[in-house]
Each structure stands twice: as C-alpha cells, then as structure tokens.
Amino acid sequence: MEQPKPKFEFRNRSQVYLGPVDIEALIEAGHPARAIWALLESLDFSGFEEQILSREGQAGRAATPPRLLAALWIYGYSLGVGSARALERMQAHEPGLRWLCADQAVNHHTLSDFRVRHEQALDALFTQVPVDDGAGRIAGFDYRRAGRHESAGGEQFGELSPAADAGRKPEAGPAGGEAVEGASRGRRGR
C-alpha cells in the first residue's frame, strides 16, 4: 500500500485581505513624506483655495485639498516620478504616498488637472520653500531638474517639473470638485 501524499496548509497570495491599517505607523518619524507635509503646512495655500467652487454648507462633492495635491507631487518628484498615472498606481503600495493621502488614493485626473491648471501658482509656491543650496532643491531633491525617467513598465517620462504637462489639455476636465470659473465641465457636461 502506497503512503498518501503529505497534506500542507494552503497559502492563497491572490486573495484580497481586509485588515486594520495604522496610517501613522506606515512611515517612521523622520520619513521625507512627513518633512514635506510639515513644510507645506507652513506655506500659504489661500490662492489655491480661493479657486475651489465646492464650499462648506452647500451641495456638491468636497474638493481634494490643494496642500495634499502639492505634497503628492513634491514627494513623487523626490522619488523620480513625474507621471500622474504612476503616482496614482503607487498610492496603493508606496508607504509615503499612502501616509500622505491617508490611504485614500487620489486619481490621476485630479493630480494632472491640478498640476496643469496651477502651473504658475505652483512655481510661485515652490519659491516659498526654503532651499538648501539655492538651486531649486526642496527637502533635499531638485524639483526643477529635467531628464528622462523610466517607470517600471518602461514608459518614458519627460521633464520633472511642476509644468511638465502644461502644454497638454486636461483629459477629463475638472476632477475632485476643483473646478474653477470658466473651466470645461468634463465629458459628461457636469
């Protein structure tokens, strides 16, 4: 008589797991995402906030905070990422991005629209940031540097600057309640 095969515990790595996440524990105290957030908390975002049409006490979807959008871009630049789509994908697994957005991903349209719509204001904002060498370095990285970077999928990204996509029209118009007066209303005419 032949001996039966051994019985092993089954480990399903493709299953979806829902469990508690301690957002504060995702990154350590000295993590660059925390430094970027602390720095941006000290800057004036009123110019960005004035343009948001969504208001407390009125109907409509809440807007994504401009301070968060700027933080996501700055942190993304520090990682060498200049693509809104790449930033959106990375929010699912990169601890600094997960911490910044409190594990509630910001979609690529919102990120891209913000960067395109506020090109000049972002440039002005970045000049408010203390620099460490006078060459456009923020929190130890150069947000103005130009170059070609490849994503893990081999996609090429152009200049890594807040205005990298300035010549491109937003794909879907306003996103996340960030509409400005006179802006297109998107594909569905919202």
N, C-alpha and C positions, 0 to 999 in steps of 0.2 A: 504494500500500500504506500502510495506516494504522499509525502507530507504536504499539507496545504501551504500556499504562499503566505508570507508574513503580512499582517494587517498593519497599515500605517495610518496615522492621522492625516486627514486631507487638509491642505492649505490652499485656499482659493484667493489668489492675489488679484483676481479681476473683479472681486466683489466690491460694492460700494459700502464704505463704512461710515457711519454717522457716530460721532463721539464728541465729547466736550473739548473745546479748544480754549486755552488760556491765551488770549491775544497778547497780553503783556509778556508772557513767557516765550513768545516766538523769537524774540531777539534779546540780546544782552543789553545791559545798561549803556555801554559805550558804543553801540552799533551806529554806523553812519546814518541810517534812516532816522534815528532819534535826534541826532545832531542837526540834520536837515530840517526836521519838523520844529525843533526848538528855535532854530534860526528864523524860519518862516513865520513863527508865531510872533516874532518881534517886529515884523515888517507890516506896512500899511497896505491892506488889500481893498480899501474902500473904493478905489477906482474900478476894480473888477466887480465888486458887489453892487455898485450903482446900476450896472447894465442888466442885472438879472431881473426879469419880469415877474417871476414867481415870488409872492410875498406872503408873509405870515397872516393868518386870518382870512385869506382869500382862497378860492378854489384853485386847483392846479397842483401839479406834481412839484415836489421840493427839488431844488437845484443841487447839483454836486458842488460842494464848496470850492471856490477858486484856489484857496490855500492848499487844499488836498491835491487838486489837479497840478498845481505848480510843483508840489512836493513829489508827486509821482514822476513828473518829467525830469526833475533835477536828479532824483535818485536813479531813474532809468539812465540818464546821461552818465552818471557815475559808474554804471555797470557797462557802459559802451552800447546802450540800446537807444536808438533814435526812431523806432517804429512804434506807432500806437498799437498795431495788432500784436506785436511781440510783447509790449507791456501788458496788454490785456491777458494774453496767454500766461505770462509769467506770474500774474497775480494769484494764480491757483497754487503755486508751489514755492515761490521765492519768499523767504521769511520777512525780509524788509518791506517788500511790497504788500504782503499780507498784513503786516502790522500797520503800515500807513493807511490802508483802506479798511482796516478793521475786519478783514476777511470778507468784505462785500465788494466784489470786483467792479471796477469802473470800465464801461465798454470802450472799444477803440474809437467809435464815432465821437463820443464825448471828449476823449483825450485829444483827438485830432482837431476837432472843431475848436476847442479851447486854444490850442497852440496856433492855429491859423488865424482865428478871429482876434487874438490878443497879441499878435507879433510885437508891435511897438511897446505895448504895456509890459510885456514880459521882458523885453530888452531893458526897459527902464527899471523894472523890479530887480533884475539881476545886477544892475549897477548899485542898488542899495545894499547888496550883500557885501559884508566885509571880505576883502580879498587877502590872500596870504602872500602873493608875490607881485601884485599889480598887473598880472597878465590874464585876468578873467578867470581866476581859479576860485571856485566856491567849495568850501569844506574839503579842500584837497583834490578837486578834479576840475578840469578845464571844460566848461560847458560850451565854449565857442569853437573848440577845435574842429577842424574839418578832416575828413578822412572817409575811407570806405571800410565798413564793418560787415561781417557776415554773421547771419543768425545761424543757429544750429542746423537749420534746413538749407543753408547755402544761399539764402536771399541776400542781396546786396543792399546796404543802406547808405545813403549819401551823407551830406553834412550833418553833423550832430550839433545843431544849434536850434534855439527856440523857433527860428524862422525857416527851418529846413523845408517845410511843405508850404511856405507862404504863397507860392505861385499856383498851388493846386486848390481847386474849389472843394469845399466840404462835400462829401459823398451823399450825405442824407440830411443836410441842413442842421438845425439846432437839435441838440441832444441834452437830455438830463435837465430840462427846464431852463437852459441857459440862453434862451432867445434874447436877442437884442432888437430894438426897434428897427424896422425896415429889413430884417433878415428874412431869408427864404423860409417858408413854412414846411419844408421837407417833402417827401414823396407823396404823402397822403393828404397834403393840404391841411394839416392840423392847425 
